[in-house]
């Protein structure tokens, strides 16, 4: 993150600021003794970056995004007139700091296409699972903190991000993939990794 800040400071005079937002469905895969379980979450992000020219058509985009992941599962059954329901909600908030090298070509004066790749540093601000249930109108709820005192889950991750960007004047449409590289679990015989597809829209100020 310090390197990203330094690059931003040095190149700011020769940089373009872009604000963006998008959709990033995220999958957290946990492997325990070779058995996989997956949590698929809807993800939404908003942020900005400076695209700094390095040389010719080679640039580096340095920025920050706020990302919100969520997933709600509902279930219910009725036996002999007695109704039971359950609802489980997973939520997570993160700050992402991408440092994406990009190389582009101008197709004409208005349209430009570029490919990008580089690391994304992620820090989870919070994460929790809330479960609620009721039987015949009587119920209760429990809540689990992903990063609490009794948790083995880590907050920090590094991902390899790559994709394509299509620019039209001040607007841009981009998409790609972020592959988590870190094991997010400290538990024995356990591996946890987060991966996400993303698509977004940007506007250059």
N, C-alpha and C positions, 0 to 999 in steps of 0.2 A: 504494500500500500504506500510505503514511503517512496519507493521508486516511481510509482504512478504519480504521486504528488509532485515529485521533482521534475518528471517529464512534462507534466502539465504546466508547472511554473516556467520552465525554460521555453516551452513552445507556445505559450498562450498568445504571444503577439502574432504568430503565424498560424492561428487555429480557427476553426469554425465550430460554433456552439450549436448543438442539436438537442431538442427535447423529444422524448419519445414515450410511447406506452404500448403495451401488448399483452399477449396471452402466452403462458408457458406451463403447459401441463407437466407435472413432475411425478416421477416414480421413485419411491424409496424402497430399495430391495434389501432385505435382511436375510442373511444366510447363516444358519446355525447347524453345524455338523452336516453340511452339504444339503440341508433342506431350506428351500427358498420361500419367503413370504413377501408380498408386495403391497405397498400402499400407494394407490394412484390418486393424485390430488390435482384439482384445478389450480392453476397459478396465474396471477395477474401482476404486472410490473409497470412502474412509471419511473422515469429518470431523465438524465441528460449526460451528454459527453462532449468533449472537445476533440475534434479530429485534427491532429497536428501533422503538418507536412514534414516528412523527413528528407526525401529527395525525389525529384521527378513525380511519378505517380504513386510512390510508396508513402503511406501515412500510418499513424498510430492513433487510435481512438481511446481516450482515457476518460472514464466517467464513473457514475454511481447510480444504482437503481435501488428502489424499495420494492420488495417482492412479497406478495401475500399468497400463501397456499392454503387451500381448504378442501375438505371432503366430509360429506354427511351421509351416513347410512341409516336407513329406517327399516324396521321389521315389525311384524305384528301377527297375531294368531288369536283365534277364538275357539275355545273348547267348552262344550256344555254350557254355552251362554256366558262364559267368563272370558273377557278380552285381555290379552297381554300385549304390550307394545314396548319397543325399545328404539332408541336413537343414539347414535355415536357420531360425534363431530370432532374431526382433527383439524387444527389450525396451526399455522407457522408463519412467522414474519422474519424476513431477512434483509440485510443490506449486501448488495453485490457490487464489487468493484472490478469491472472488466478492463483489461489492457489488450486491445485487439489491433494487431497489425493488419493493414488492408491495402490492397493493390487494385486500382480501378482503371477502366478504359472509358472514354467518352465516345458514345455512338453517334451523337450529334451535339449541338449546342445546348440541348435541354435534357438529354437522357444519358445517364452514366451507370455502368454496372461494375461492381467490385466484389471481390472475395475477401473474407476476413478470417483470422485465426489468432488465438492467443489464450492466455490464462484469465480466468475469472476467480477472484478471491471473494468468498462468501462468509458472512458472519450472521448466525441466527440470533435474533433479538429475543424471541420466545417461541415456545411450541407447547401444545397441550392436547390432550385427548379428554373429552367430556362425554360421559355415558349417562343417559337417563332412561329409566324404565318404569313401567306401571303395570299392575295387575288388578283388574276390577276397580280401577280408579284410585288405587293406592300405589304410590311410587316414591322414588328417590333418585339421587344422582351421585356420581363420583367423578373426580377430576384427577388426571395424572399429568404432572409437569415433566416434559421431555428432558429438561436440563436441571431438574431439582437435585437435592442432596443424595437421593437414592437412585439416581440415573447414571447409566454408563454411556450416554450419548454425548458426542462432542458438538460444540457450536461452530467450529471453524472448518471450512472446506476449501479446496482448490479444484477448479474444473478446467478442462480443456474445451474451449469454445470455438466453433467454426461455423461458417455459413456464407450466404450471399446477400448483397444489398443492391436494390434497383432504385436509382434516384431519378426524379423528374422535377427539374427546377429546384424549388426549396423542399419538396416532399421526398420521402423515401419509404420504400417497403422492404423489409428485411426478414430473414428467417434463418434458422440453423439449429444447432444441437449443442448442449452443454453436458459433457461427460464428467461426472464426479471422479476424482482421482484418489481421494482420501478415504480411509476406513473411519466411519463416523461412530464406531462403537469401541469401547474399551473392554467389553465383556469377553470372557474366554471362549474360544472356538466360534466367534461371531464376527461376521463382516457385514457392514452396512454402508451402502453407497446410494447417492442421489443423482439421477439423470433427468434431463428435461429437454423437450423440444420447445421452440419458441418462434413466434411470429409477431411482428410489430410494425407500427407506423411512426415515422419521425418527421420533424419539421425543423429546418435550419433557420436560426434567427439571424 
